[in-house]
Structures are given as C-alpha cells and as structure tokens.
Amino acid sequence: MARSIITTDGAPAAIGPYAQGMRVGSLIFTAGQGGLDPITGQVVPGGIKEQTERTLLNLKAVLEAGGSSLGQVVKATVFLKDMNDFAAMNAVYASFFESDSDTLPARTTVEVARLPRNLLVEIEVVAEV
C-alpha cells in the first residue's frame, strides 16, 4: 500500500522526528496537534478554548494538505492536561464538527500528566480521503 508524508505551512512544523501527517491508502493519520501558532511555533495566548481552536485549525490544515477535511474524520483522540477543561474543549470541538450529522467521528478523551510545550490539549485524528 502506498504511503506518503503530508506537510503544510498551515500547521506548526514537527518538533521532533515525525511527520505532520501520513497518507496510507485512503486514510490519513495525523500527528498530534496542539495549540501552537503555525508561523511562530509558540503556544497561542489564552486558555483551553484558544488552544483547542488553534489545534483544530492545525488539524484542518494537515487534512486539507492531504486531500481530506474535518468532515471526513472517522476517529479523534483528545489528550487533556486537566479533565476539568473537558466542557470548554468540547464546546469548541463541537463547533468544528456538526454534532447532528451522521459524519460525527468516534472519539476518545483522556487526561494526561503533561503535554509537549506544556500544552493544555493535543488532538490526533484518522480521516478518510
């Protein structure tokens, strides 16, 4: 099965030895994205809402660079530094996905001890092309 690396200036450059995304057949697997500004590489100012919005915009850019979209996401994994941020993250997340649609992806959300760059949220997705 053919594999191709996905890169875009619309999302932050990888901060380690990994690709922003990988297309394998008709699926795209993204690296975890966080609330980093794609131009500066710095954490966006604000809190969980601002970081979640930037995270989803970064994912959108990677998916579009690979020929997909948020509407084609089949699975999302959300990593939260603090589960008390769940409701605020979820509200922003819902604004990017049509909650009354049959295309709403499956999702897992877990609390983690720490994220790179002390981010509050990181999200990775799998999408169809």
Sine and cosine of phi, psi and omega as CSV:
sin_phi,cos_phi,sin_psi,cos_psi,sin_omega,cos_omega
0.00,0.00,0.72,-0.69,-0.04,-1.00
-0.94,0.34,0.65,-0.76,0.05,-1.00
-0.83,-0.55,0.62,-0.78,0.09,-1.00
-0.59,-0.81,0.63,-0.78,0.00,-1.00
-0.98,0.17,0.63,-0.78,0.04,-1.00
-0.94,-0.33,0.78,-0.63,0.10,-1.00
-0.70,-0.71,0.52,-0.85,0.03,-1.00
-0.43,-0.90,0.54,-0.84,0.12,-0.99
-0.98,0.19,-0.14,0.99,-0.01,-1.00
-0.98,0.20,-0.07,1.00,0.05,-1.00
-0.71,-0.70,0.39,-0.92,-0.01,-1.00
-0.87,0.50,0.57,-0.82,0.08,-1.00
-0.89,0.46,0.49,-0.87,0.04,-1.00
-0.85,0.52,0.66,-0.76,0.01,-1.00
-0.98,-0.18,0.35,0.94,0.01,-1.00
-0.29,-0.96,-0.13,-0.99,-0.03,-1.00
-0.99,0.13,0.94,0.34,0.03,-1.00
-0.47,-0.88,0.23,-0.97,0.02,-1.00
-0.99,-0.10,0.46,-0.89,0.09,-1.00
-0.89,0.46,-0.57,0.82,0.03,-1.00
-0.35,-0.94,0.30,-0.95,0.01,-1.00
-0.67,-0.74,0.81,-0.59,0.10,-1.00
-0.99,-0.14,0.81,-0.59,0.04,-1.00
-0.78,-0.63,0.94,-0.35,-0.07,-1.00
0.87,0.49,-0.83,-0.56,-0.03,-1.00
-0.98,-0.20,0.33,0.94,0.01,-1.00
-0.85,-0.53,0.51,-0.86,0.13,-0.99
-0.88,-0.48,0.75,-0.66,0.08,-1.00
-0.92,-0.39,0.86,-0.51,0.02,-1.00
-1.00,-0.10,0.46,-0.89,0.23,-0.97
-0.95,0.32,0.35,-0.94,0.08,-1.00
-0.88,0.48,0.72,-0.69,0.05,-1.00
-0.92,-0.40,0.55,-0.84,0.04,-1.00
-0.79,-0.62,-0.15,-0.99,-0.06,-1.00
-0.99,0.13,0.81,0.59,0.03,-1.00
-0.98,-0.21,0.70,-0.72,0.07,-1.00
-0.92,0.39,0.78,-0.63,-0.06,-1.00
-0.93,0.37,-0.36,0.93,-0.01,-1.00
-1.00,0.07,-0.75,0.66,-0.08,-1.00
-1.00,-0.01,-0.40,0.92,-0.08,-1.00
0.97,0.24,0.12,0.99,-0.03,-1.00
-0.99,-0.12,0.40,-0.91,0.07,-1.00
-0.89,0.45,0.73,-0.69,0.01,-1.00
-0.92,0.39,0.56,-0.83,0.03,-1.00
-0.93,0.37,0.43,-0.90,0.01,-1.00
0.93,-0.37,-0.39,-0.92,-0.06,-1.00
-0.86,-0.52,-0.56,-0.83,-0.11,-0.99
-0.88,0.47,-0.61,0.79,-0.01,-1.00
-0.89,0.45,-0.74,0.67,-0.02,-1.00
-0.91,0.42,-0.65,0.76,0.01,-1.00
-0.93,0.37,-0.62,0.79,0.02,-1.00
-0.91,0.41,-0.68,0.73,0.02,-1.00
-0.87,0.49,-0.74,0.68,-0.01,-1.00
-0.90,0.44,-0.63,0.78,0.03,-1.00
-0.85,0.52,-0.73,0.68,-0.03,-1.00
-0.94,0.33,-0.54,0.84,0.10,-1.00
-0.92,0.40,-0.61,0.79,0.06,-1.00
-0.91,0.43,-0.69,0.72,0.05,-1.00
-0.89,0.47,-0.67,0.74,0.03,-1.00
-0.84,0.54,-0.69,0.72,0.00,-1.00
-0.90,0.44,-0.69,0.73,0.02,-1.00
-0.90,0.44,-0.72,0.69,0.00,-1.00
-0.88,0.48,-0.71,0.71,0.00,-1.00
-0.91,0.42,-0.58,0.81,0.06,-1.00
-0.90,0.44,-0.44,0.90,0.02,-1.00
-1.00,-0.08,0.06,1.00,0.03,-1.00
1.00,0.05,0.39,0.92,-0.02,-1.00
-0.79,-0.61,-0.29,-0.96,0.00,-1.00
-0.33,-0.95,0.19,-0.98,0.07,-1.00
-0.88,0.48,-0.50,0.87,0.03,-1.00
-0.93,0.38,-0.21,0.98,0.00,-1.00
-0.96,-0.29,0.15,0.99,0.04,-1.00
-0.94,0.34,0.74,-0.67,0.03,-1.00
-0.96,-0.29,-0.36,0.93,-0.03,-1.00
-0.47,-0.88,0.72,-0.69,0.08,-1.00
-0.80,-0.60,0.60,-0.80,0.13,-0.99
-0.83,-0.55,0.82,-0.57,-0.04,-1.00
-0.93,-0.36,0.77,-0.63,0.06,-1.00
-0.93,-0.37,0.87,-0.49,0.00,-1.00
-0.93,-0.37,0.68,-0.74,0.09,-1.00
-0.94,0.34,-0.52,0.86,-0.04,-1.00
-0.63,-0.78,0.89,-0.45,-0.02,-1.00
-0.89,0.46,-0.29,0.96,0.10,-0.99
-0.91,0.42,-0.27,0.96,0.05,-1.00
-1.00,0.05,0.04,1.00,-0.10,-1.00
-0.83,0.56,-0.76,0.65,-0.08,-1.00
-0.89,0.46,-0.69,0.72,0.01,-1.00
-0.92,0.40,-0.69,0.72,0.05,-1.00
-0.88,0.48,-0.70,0.71,-0.07,-1.00
-0.89,0.46,-0.60,0.80,0.02,-1.00
-0.90,0.43,-0.69,0.73,0.03,-1.00
-0.93,0.37,-0.71,0.71,0.02,-1.00
-0.82,0.58,-0.72,0.69,-0.03,-1.00
-0.88,0.48,-0.52,0.85,0.00,-1.00
-0.94,0.34,-0.30,0.95,0.02,-1.00
-1.00,-0.09,-0.31,0.95,-0.01,-1.00
-0.83,-0.55,0.73,-0.68,0.02,-1.00
-0.95,0.31,0.96,-0.29,-0.12,-0.99
-0.94,0.35,-0.32,0.95,0.02,-1.00
-0.99,-0.15,0.23,0.97,-0.07,-1.00
-0.99,-0.12,0.44,-0.90,0.08,-1.00
-0.99,0.16,0.07,1.00,0.04,-1.00
-0.98,-0.17,0.12,0.99,0.01,-1.00
-0.87,0.49,0.81,-0.58,-0.07,-1.00
-0.97,0.25,0.36,-0.93,0.20,-0.98
-0.92,0.38,0.45,-0.89,-0.04,-1.00
-0.49,-0.87,0.58,-0.82,0.16,-0.99
-0.84,-0.54,0.68,-0.74,0.06,-1.00
-0.80,-0.60,0.78,-0.63,0.00,-1.00
-0.73,-0.68,0.48,-0.87,0.12,-0.99
-1.00,-0.03,0.67,-0.74,0.00,-1.00
-0.82,-0.57,0.36,-0.93,-0.04,-1.00
-0.94,0.35,-0.62,0.79,-0.05,-1.00
-0.32,-0.95,0.51,-0.86,0.06,-1.00
-0.85,-0.52,0.38,-0.93,0.04,-1.00
-0.81,0.59,0.57,-0.82,0.02,-1.00
0.85,0.53,0.36,0.93,-0.03,-1.00
0.83,0.55,0.57,0.82,0.06,-1.00
-0.90,0.44,0.39,-0.92,0.06,-1.00
-1.00,-0.03,-0.37,0.93,-0.05,-1.00
-0.50,-0.86,0.56,-0.83,0.15,-0.99
-0.63,-0.77,0.65,-0.76,-0.01,-1.00
-0.72,-0.70,0.68,-0.74,0.14,-0.99
-0.83,-0.57,0.48,-0.88,-0.02,-1.00
-0.67,-0.75,0.33,-0.95,0.19,-0.98
-0.86,-0.51,0.75,-0.66,-0.04,-1.00
-0.70,-0.72,0.43,-0.90,0.13,-0.99
-0.99,0.16,0.40,-0.92,0.08,-1.00
-0.98,-0.20,0.00,0.00,0.00,0.00
